[in-house]
Amino acid sequence: MNKNISLKIHYGDKFLDFKIPEEQLLFVGEMQLIAKLENLIERLQRSFIKPVGCRSLDSLIKHKKKY
């Protein structure tokens, strides 16, 4: 006998209720609230100058310009 699991997810400003067969459900996760990012503009600018895992946006643009 296949058992259906009832789930509810937040979607926009509403919630969607649905059922899924238990054997097709991999996991159920929950969102955790995180702290608000302070100084968003400064953090974005800093990440453009010194990104994690790649060259800076400025160096990528200069490298592409071959006029």
SEZAPA-538250 format. One line per field, with one value per atom (N, C-alpha, C): residue in three letters; residue number from 1; atom name; x, y, z. Coordinates in pm, whole numbers. Each point is the difference from the previous one (the first is absolute). Layout:
N
zake = c(ALA / ...)
guza = c(NUM / ...)
vexvex = c(CA / ...)
X = c(X / ...)
Y = c(Y / ...)
Z = c(Z / ...)
This chain:
67
zake = c(MET / MET / MET / ASN / ASN / ASN / LYS / LYS / LYS / ASN / ASN / ASN / ILE / ILE / ILE / SER / SER / SER / LEU / LEU / LEU / LYS / LYS / LYS / ILE / ILE / ILE / HIS / HIS / HIS / TYR / TYR / TYR / GLY / GLY / GLY / ASP / ASP / ASP / LYS / LYS / LYS / PHE / PHE / PHE / LEU / LEU / LEU / ASP / ASP / ASP / PHE / PHE / PHE / LYS / LYS / LYS / ILE / ILE / ILE / PRO / PRO / PRO / GLU / GLU / GLU / GLU / GLU / GLU / GLN / GLN / GLN / LEU / LEU / LEU / LEU / LEU / LEU / PHE / PHE / PHE / VAL / VAL / VAL / GLY / GLY / GLY / GLU / GLU / GLU / MET / MET / MET / GLN / GLN / GLN / LEU / LEU / LEU / ILE / ILE / ILE / ALA / ALA / ALA / LYS / LYS / LYS / LEU / LEU / LEU / GLU / GLU / GLU / ASN / ASN / ASN / LEU / LEU / LEU / ILE / ILE / ILE / GLU / GLU / GLU / ARG / ARG / ARG / LEU / LEU / LEU / GLN / GLN / GLN / ARG / ARG / ARG / SER / SER / SER / PHE / PHE / PHE / ILE / ILE / ILE / LYS / LYS / LYS / PRO / PRO / PRO / VAL / VAL / VAL / GLY / GLY / GLY / CYS / CYS / CYS / ARG / ARG / ARG / SER / SER / SER / LEU / LEU / LEU / ASP / ASP / ASP / SER / SER / SER / LEU / LEU / LEU / ILE / ILE / ILE / LYS / LYS / LYS / HIS / HIS / HIS / LYS / LYS / LYS / LYS / LYS / LYS / LYS / LYS / LYS / TYR / TYR / TYR)
guza = c(1 / 1 / 1 / 2 / 2 / 2 / 3 / 3 / 3 / 4 / 4 / 4 / 5 / 5 / 5 / 6 / 6 / 6 / 7 / 7 / 7 / 8 / 8 / 8 / 9 / 9 / 9 / 10 / 10 / 10 / 11 / 11 / 11 / 12 / 12 / 12 / 13 / 13 / 13 / 14 / 14 / 14 / 15 / 15 / 15 / 16 / 16 / 16 / 17 / 17 / 17 / 18 / 18 / 18 / 19 / 19 / 19 / 20 / 20 / 20 / 21 / 21 / 21 / 22 / 22 / 22 / 23 / 23 / 23 / 24 / 24 / 24 / 25 / 25 / 25 / 26 / 26 / 26 / 27 / 27 / 27 / 28 / 28 / 28 / 29 / 29 / 29 / 30 / 30 / 30 / 31 / 31 / 31 / 32 / 32 / 32 / 33 / 33 / 33 / 34 / 34 / 34 / 35 / 35 / 35 / 36 / 36 / 36 / 37 / 37 / 37 / 38 / 38 / 38 / 39 / 39 / 39 / 40 / 40 / 40 / 41 / 41 / 41 / 42 / 42 / 42 / 43 / 43 / 43 / 44 / 44 / 44 / 45 / 45 / 45 / 46 / 46 / 46 / 47 / 47 / 47 / 48 / 48 / 48 / 49 / 49 / 49 / 50 / 50 / 50 / 51 / 51 / 51 / 52 / 52 / 52 / 53 / 53 / 53 / 54 / 54 / 54 / 55 / 55 / 55 / 56 / 56 / 56 / 57 / 57 / 57 / 58 / 58 / 58 / 59 / 59 / 59 / 60 / 60 / 60 / 61 / 61 / 61 / 62 / 62 / 62 / 63 / 63 / 63 / 64 / 64 / 64 / 65 / 65 / 65 / 66 / 66 / 66 / 67 / 67 / 67)
vexvex = c(N / CA / C / N / CA / C / N / CA / C / N / CA / C / N / CA / C / N / CA / C / N / CA / C / N / CA / C / N / CA / C / N / CA / C / N / CA / C / N / CA / C / N / CA / C / N / CA / C / N / CA / C / N / CA / C / N / CA / C / N / CA / C / N / CA / C / N / CA / C / N / CA / C / N / CA / C / N / CA / C / N / CA / C / N / CA / C / N / CA / C / N / CA / C / N / CA / C / N / CA / C / N / CA / C / N / CA / C / N / CA / C / N / CA / C / N / CA / C / N / CA / C / N / CA / C / N / CA / C / N / CA / C / N / CA / C / N / CA / C / N / CA / C / N / CA / C / N / CA / C / N / CA / C / N / CA / C / N / CA / C / N / CA / C / N / CA / C / N / CA / C / N / CA / C / N / CA / C / N / CA / C / N / CA / C / N / CA / C / N / CA / C / N / CA / C / N / CA / C / N / CA / C / N / CA / C / N / CA / C / N / CA / C / N / CA / C / N / CA / C / N / CA / C / N / CA / C / N / CA / C / N / CA / C)
X = c(84 / -84 / 87 / -24 / 76 / -59 / 85 / -45 / 37 / -95 / 26 / 35 / 98 / 42 / -59 / -65 / -54 / 106 / 20 / 98 / -63 / 59 / -44 / 126 / 5 / 115 / -45 / 86 / -26 / 32 / -93 / 17 / -55 / 90 / -44 / -58 / -122 / -65 / -105 / 8 / -97 / 75 / -77 / 53 / -64 / 79 / -52 / -3 / -114 / -15 / 0 / 76 / 2 / 39 / -21 / 37 / 98 / 91 / 99 / 16 / 15 / 21 / 128 / -9 / 109 / 130 / -9 / 121 / 68 / -68 / 59 / 55 / -18 / 46 / 143 / 91 / 139 / 25 / -45 / 14 / -96 / -19 / -79 / 94 / 19 / 89 / -79 / 62 / -63 / 94 / -55 / 78 / 35 / 117 / 39 / 18 / -43 / 20 / 148 / 52 / 138 / 2 / 110 / 12 / 2 / -58 / -1 / 143 / 33 / 133 / 13 / 91 / 23 / 88 / -15 / 81 / 2 / -117 / -14 / 80 / -9 / 71 / 151 / 51 / 143 / 43 / -80 / 33 / 0 / -95 / -3 / 121 / 33 / 117 / 127 / 13 / 119 / 7 / -114 / 1 / 32 / -30 / 40 / 151 / 58 / 144 / 78 / -47 / 70 / -99 / -42 / -97 / 64 / -82 / 48 / -1 / 114 / 6 / 23 / 19 / 31 / 66 / 42 / 63 / -104 / 48 / -91 / -74 / -117 / -80 / 79 / 71 / 80 / 106 / 71 / 103 / -59 / -119 / -66 / -42 / -49 / -41 / 120 / 109 / 121 / 58 / -5 / 53 / -77 / -131 / -85 / 15 / 36 / 12 / 127 / -14 / 116 / -31 / -8 / -34 / 124)
Y = c(-119 / 119 / 124 / 90 / 125 / 103 / 57 / 103 / 137 / 94 / 136 / 86 / 86 / 93 / 137 / 65 / 135 / 102 / 96 / 106 / 135 / 103 / 138 / 84 / 76 / 86 / 145 / 90 / 144 / 36 / 64 / 38 / 141 / 97 / 140 / 42 / 51 / 40 / -103 / -120 / -107 / -128 / -102 / -133 / -96 / -95 / -104 / -131 / -66 / -131 / -104 / -107 / -106 / -132 / -107 / -134 / -60 / -81 / -66 / -143 / -97 / -138 / -8 / -70 / -9 / -49 / -95 / -55 / 100 / 108 / 101 / 120 / 0 / 110 / -27 / 86 / -17 / 49 / 123 / 56 / 116 / 43 / 119 / 96 / 118 / 100 / 118 / 72 / 119 / 118 / 115 / 122 / 50 / 56 / 62 / 150 / 79 / 144 / 31 / 91 / 42 / 150 / 45 / 142 / 85 / 118 / 94 / 44 / 12 / 42 / 150 / 40 / 143 / 57 / 127 / 70 / -73 / -26 / -78 / 59 / 129 / 63 / -18 / 23 / -16 / -145 / -95 / -141 / -40 / 51 / -28 / 57 / 124 / 63 / -76 / -42 / -76 / -135 / -63 / -130 / 15 / 115 / 24 / 18 / 68 / 25 / -127 / -74 / -121 / -115 / -60 / -109 / -129 / -90 / -129 / -98 / -59 / -105 / 42 / 129 / 42 / 138 / 43 / 132 / 108 / 121 / 113 / 33 / 58 / 40 / 97 / 93 / 98 / -69 / -98 / -68 / -85 / -56 / -76 / 89 / 121 / 95 / 50 / 37 / 48 / -107 / -125 / -111 / -20 / 27 / -19 / 115 / 120 / 115 / -11 / -17 / -5 / 84 / 130 / 90 / 44)
Z = c(0 / 0 / 0 / -93 / -9 / 93 / 84 / 93 / -56 / 2 / -43 / 121 / -17 / 103 / -34 / 95 / -20 / 35 / -88 / 21 / -24 / 59 / -18 / -20 / -109 / -24 / -18 / 43 / -16 / -144 / -68 / -139 / -18 / -15 / -7 / 132 / -2 / 125 / 44 / -59 / 30 / 37 / 33 / 24 / -98 / -49 / -88 / 77 / 1 / 61 / -112 / 19 / -100 / 65 / -73 / 46 / -99 / 52 / -83 / 52 / -89 / 46 / 85 / 111 / 96 / -66 / -92 / -63 / -94 / -37 / -87 / 77 / 131 / 83 / 47 / -36 / 38 / 141 / 31 / 134 / 15 / 123 / 30 / 71 / -57 / 59 / 53 / 90 / 56 / -14 / -35 / -11 / 140 / 13 / 126 / -25 / 93 / -11 / 22 / -79 / 16 / 28 / 56 / 34 / -127 / 10 / -111 / -31 / -127 / -41 / 19 / 85 / 24 / -111 / -30 / -100 / -134 / -54 / -122 / -116 / -24 / -112 / 15 / 119 / 25 / -22 / 46 / -17 / -147 / -78 / -143 / -71 / 32 / -62 / 33 / 124 / 42 / -73 / -21 / -68 / -149 / -60 / -139 / -9 / 98 / 0 / 33 / 99 / 43 / 17 / -112 / 8 / 51 / 46 / 47 / -117 / -29 / -100 / -144 / -27 / -137 / 3 / -119 / -9 / 19 / 27 / 20 / -130 / 13 / -115 / -88 / 63 / -72 / -87 / 54 / -78 / -113 / 23 / -106 / -115 / 31 / -103 / -77 / 69 / -66 / -89 / 42 / -78 / -130 / 2 / -118 / -101 / 49 / -90 / -81 / -129 / -90 / -123 / 19 / -110 / -72)
